[in-house]
Each structure stands twice: as structure tokens, then as C-alpha cells.
Amino acid sequence: MKKSVRIAAMALAGIMSISLFAGCGAGNSASNGSASGNSAASSADKKIKIGLSLPTQQEERWVRDKATMEEAAKKAGVDIAVQVANMDAAKQDSQVENLISQGIDILILAPHDAKAAASTVDKAHKAGIKVIAYDRLITGTDIDVYMSFDNVKVGELQGKWLTEHLDKGNIVWLAGAPTDNNATLFKQGAAKYLQPKIDSGDYKVVMEQPVVDWKPDNALKLMENALTANNNNIQGVLAPNDGTAGGCIQALAAQGLAGKVPITGQDSELSAAKRIIEGTQGMTVFKDTRKLGEAAVEAAIKMVKGEDPGANDKVNNEKMDVPSILLAAEAVDKDNIDKILIDSGYLKKEDVYGK
């Protein structure tokens, strides 16, 4: 009897020992599973970080670009780190190095200098980071995606408008910054309409110059020189953007010619819209940077996830045909300014008309 009890007790102890061991094993297994799950969740929850490098905040349009992309990133639930180069190529390169060191997943780069930025792109690629060339094409290197407007078309809109509003006369033909590849494309587009008028003798180009850094003050000086050299005998101006148009108009106003000489622009800045209403600037080109900024953030997120960003064109950058996402632009003058700029919410009516 005692022997039977002893055997039963030993069997029960064995069962309890096995159960305890199994329980510990199960506990460890659950713990390991939880750790693995937490690790996977942590990886899945890691926020995408976009690096954004802009050339300047001295022009209204670049202020808009920055604000648009910051808001788009916020809505998409991703982080965005922004650097502004203040029109300094070396500074931009250094700032991008800093962004890379912060662990960005992708770089949106709007270069100050199209050629100098090639080495910046190479640094990003060596770090395994893809690059979107934003609004301005980067030349001489491999680019993952280029996002902008049809910039040849932008120039065409400017040239077409000028030829429709000036039959004959002396013209000043200004181009954008030599460091900006877009300036070349704008001029190429404008030439489609201006060159035939020049070849026929209807237009005489009394000045043809680039505007360094797109600065209005530089455009002002060029326009002053052109007016002085030609005794104010100038009938039309191809200004490459609204800022340079403003500088030219300042020079024209000093000679009592503002509003009498047709002049183009681009970017649909508020100051330009006001001048169009006043009659001192003839037109601008609307490039909806809200759409471009939002599209850039959307493309960046897709690329980080390994998805197709949705290129609709290709643009050659002197080394490759870069997959490109190009948006349409529209000419704006006094006749359609309300419909295009105000009704779309881009500008406020009270700001444009001062009411």
C-alpha cells in the first residue's frame, strides 16, 4: 500500500514537472513571438522621411512650393526635412550631405545650379537614396525622376503672346539664369515665335541677355541700359518670369513707358497679377505649383515603397532620357485672370484687386 502511494506520488510529481517545463516553454515562445511582432510592427510603423532641398525663398513661387510640400507630407503622414540654399550651389551640396546624414529615404532636389548639382545627386545615389529633380532639370548625371511643367511650352506661351501684341519694333529679349536649365527651355520655346519675326525684320533685338540668378535688380539694370542705349526706342520685352518683369517695368516706369510696352512674365505671382490688372504687365504663365508640390510628395512616397511614380514623358539631361512627370501650364492675361487664378483659389480676389 505504501509502495503504491509512493509510486503515485512520484508519477504526480513528474507530471507537474513536465507541465511546469511546458508552461515555461510556452511562455518563452509567446514572449519571442511578441518580440518578433513588435519588431515587425516597428519596421512597418517607421515613417518615411523625405529630404527637400530648395534653391531659394526669395521668390513667391518657391515659398509656395515649400509650404505645399510640407502640407502634403503632413497629410500623407510622412516626415519632411527642408533645407534652403539661398542661391548658393556649394551651400546646397553641403545641405544635402546633411540631409543624407539624417537618414532620409528619398531626396527632392530643386537645384540652384543644374550642372553643379550632378555631384550632389551622385552622393545621394552612393548612399542608396533616389533623387527627384524638382522643377529644374539636373544635367550630366543619372536622375531617377524629373518633375516639372512643359517648360518649352511655357516659353512658347510667352513668345506667342508677345507676337500677338506687337507687330513690329525693337525688343529686349531676356533669358533666365544661366545656371538654370529651364531658362534654356523657356528661351527655346519663345524662339518658335520670335525667331520668324526677327528673320523677317519685323523685330530687331536691341538686347539679348540672361538675368543672373533671376534677380529683379539685375533685370532692372539690364533694362535701364537697353533704354539708355536706344533712347527709349523699345516696343516690346520678353521677360522670362514675373520677378524679372517687375524689374523691367520699374525701369520702364522711370521713363514714363510702363503700360505702353508689352511685356511677358511667368509664375503668376501676386505682384504680377496686380500689374496685369493695372496694365503695366501684359501676361504671366500659370504653373500650378500646388499640383506640382503635391505630385512630388506622392511620387516620393511611391518610389520609397518601390512603386512606379507614374512618369508621362522623358526629358534628356545630356546623359540620359530622364523619366519625367510634366504638368500643363496656361497663359494668363487681363481677360482670363479671374477664371484661372482667382476661381481656382490660387490667389484671392481682394488681394489682386485691392478690395
Long-range contacts (C-beta under 8 A, 24 or more apart in sequence): 47-77, 47-78, 47-79, 48-78, 48-79, 48-105, 48-106, 48-300, 48-301, 48-304, 49-78, 49-79, 49-80, 49-81, 49-102, 49-103, 49-104, 49-105, 50-78, 50-79, 50-80, 50-81, 50-104, 50-105, 50-106, 50-107, 50-108, 50-297, 50-300, 50-301, 51-80, 51-81, 51-83, 51-96, 51-99, 51-100, 51-102, 51-104, 51-106, 51-107, 51-108, 51-129, 52-80, 52-81, 52-82, 52-83, 52-107, 52-108, 53-82, 53-83, 53-84, 53-85, 53-92, 53-95, 53-96, 53-99, 53-107, 53-108, 53-109, 53-110, 53-111, 54-82, 54-83, 54-84, 54-85, 54-110, 55-84, 55-85, 55-87, 55-92, 55-110, 55-111, 55-112, 55-136, 56-84, 56-85, 56-86, 56-87, 56-112, 57-84, 57-86, 58-86, 58-87, 59-214, 59-243, 59-267, 59-269, 60-267, 60-269, 60-270, 60-271, 61-267, 61-269, 61-287, 61-289, 62-110, 64-289, 64-290, 64-293, 65-110, 65-134, 65-135, 65-289, 65-292, 65-293, 68-289, 68-290, 68-292, 68-293, 68-294, 69-108, 69-293, 69-294, 69-296, 69-297, 72-293, 72-294, 72-296, 72-297, 72-298, 73-297, 76-297, 76-298, 76-301, 78-297, 78-301, 80-297, 85-112, 87-112, 87-213, 88-112, 89-113, 89-116, 89-117, 89-179, 90-116, 92-117, 92-120, 93-117, 93-119, 93-120, 93-123, 96-120, 96-123, 96-124, 97-123, 100-124, 100-127, 100-129, 104-129, 105-129, 105-304, 106-130, 106-131, 106-132, 106-300, 106-303, 106-304, 107-131, 107-132, 108-132, 108-134, 108-296, 108-297, 108-300, 109-133, 109-134, 109-138, 110-134, 110-135, 110-136, 111-136, 111-138, 112-179, 113-179, 114-138, 114-139, 114-179, 114-180, 114-181, 115-139, 115-140, 115-179, 116-179, 130-303, 130-304, 132-296, 132-299, 132-300, 132-303, 132-309, 133-317, 133-322, 134-292, 134-296, 135-182, 135-292, 136-180, 136-181, 136-182, 137-181, 137-182, 137-185, 137-315, 137-317, 137-322, 138-181, 138-317, 139-181, 139-317, 139-318, 139-319, 140-317, 140-318, 140-319, 141-317, 141-319, 142-319, 142-320, 143-317, 143-320, 143-322, 144-303, 144-323, 145-299, 145-303, 145-309, 145-311, 145-322, 145-323, 145-324, 145-325, 146-315, 146-317, 146-322, 146-323, 146-324, 146-325, 147-292, 147-295, 147-296, 147-299, 147-324, 147-325, 147-326, 148-182, 148-292, 148-324, 148-325, 148-326, 148-327, 149-287, 149-292, 149-326, 149-327, 149-328, 149-329, 150-326, 150-327, 150-328, 150-329, 151-182, 151-185, 151-186, 151-189, 152-185, 152-186, 152-188, 152-189, 153-189, 153-328, 153-329, 154-185, 154-186, 154-189, 154-266, 154-285, 154-287, 154-329, 155-185, 155-186, 155-187, 155-188, 155-189, 155-190, 155-191, 155-192, 156-189, 156-190, 156-192, 156-193, 157-189, 157-283, 157-285, 157-329, 157-330, 157-331, 158-186, 158-189, 158-190, 158-238, 158-240, 158-264, 158-265, 158-266, 158-283, 158-285, 158-331, 159-189, 159-190, 159-191, 159-192, 159-193, 159-194, 159-238, 160-193, 160-331, 161-264, 161-282, 161-283, 161-331, 161-333, 162-190, 162-193, 162-194, 162-236, 162-238, 162-262, 162-264, 162-282, 163-193, 163-194, 163-197, 165-236, 165-262, 165-282, 166-203, 166-235, 166-236, 166-262, 167-202, 168-202, 168-203, 168-235, 169-202, 169-203, 169-204, 169-234, 169-235, 169-236, 170-203, 170-204, 170-205, 170-206, 170-230, 170-233, 170-234, 170-235, 170-236, 171-203, 171-204, 171-205, 171-206, 171-234, 171-235, 171-236, 171-237, 171-238, 172-205, 172-206, 172-207, 172-208, 172-222, 172-223, 172-226, 172-234, 172-236, 172-237, 172-238, 172-248, 173-205, 173-207, 173-208, 173-238, 174-207, 174-208, 174-209, 174-210, 174-211, 174-219, 174-222, 174-237, 174-238, 174-239, 174-240, 174-244, 174-248, 175-208, 175-209, 175-210, 175-211, 175-240, 176-210, 176-211, 176-214, 176-240, 176-241, 176-244, 177-210, 177-211, 177-212, 177-213, 177-214, 178-210, 178-212, 179-213, 180-214, 181-317, 183-210, 183-240, 186-240, 186-266, 187-240, 190-238, 194-238, 203-236, 206-230, 206-234, 211-240, 211-244, 211-247, 214-240, 214-241, 214-243, 214-244, 215-243, 215-244, 215-247, 216-243, 216-244, 216-246, 216-247, 216-250, 217-247, 218-244, 218-247, 219-243, 219-244, 219-245, 219-246, 219-247, 219-248, 220-247, 220-248, 220-250, 220-251, 221-247, 222-248, 223-247, 223-248, 223-250, 223-251, 223-252, 224-251, 224-254, 227-251, 227-252, 227-255, 227-257, 232-257, 234-261, 235-261, 235-262, 236-261, 236-262, 236-263, 237-261, 237-262, 237-263, 237-264, 238-264, 239-263, 239-264, 239-265, 240-264, 240-266, 241-265, 241-266, 241-267, 242-266, 242-267, 242-268, 242-269, 242-271, 242-272, 242-281, 242-284, 243-267, 243-269, 245-272, 245-275, 245-281, 245-284, 246-271, 246-272, 246-275, 246-281, 249-275, 249-280, 249-281, 252-280, 253-280, 268-332, 268-341, 268-346, 268-347, 270-347, 270-351, 270-352, 273-332, 273-337, 273-341, 273-347, 273-352, 274-352, 274-354, 276-332, 276-333, 276-334, 276-337, 277-334, 277-337, 277-352, 277-353, 279-334, 282-333, 283-331, 283-332, 283-333, 284-331, 284-332, 285-329, 285-330, 285-331, 285-332, 286-329, 286-330, 286-331, 286-332, 286-340, 286-341, 286-346, 287-327, 287-329, 288-327, 288-344, 288-346, 290-346, 291-327, 292-327, 295-325, 295-327, 299-325
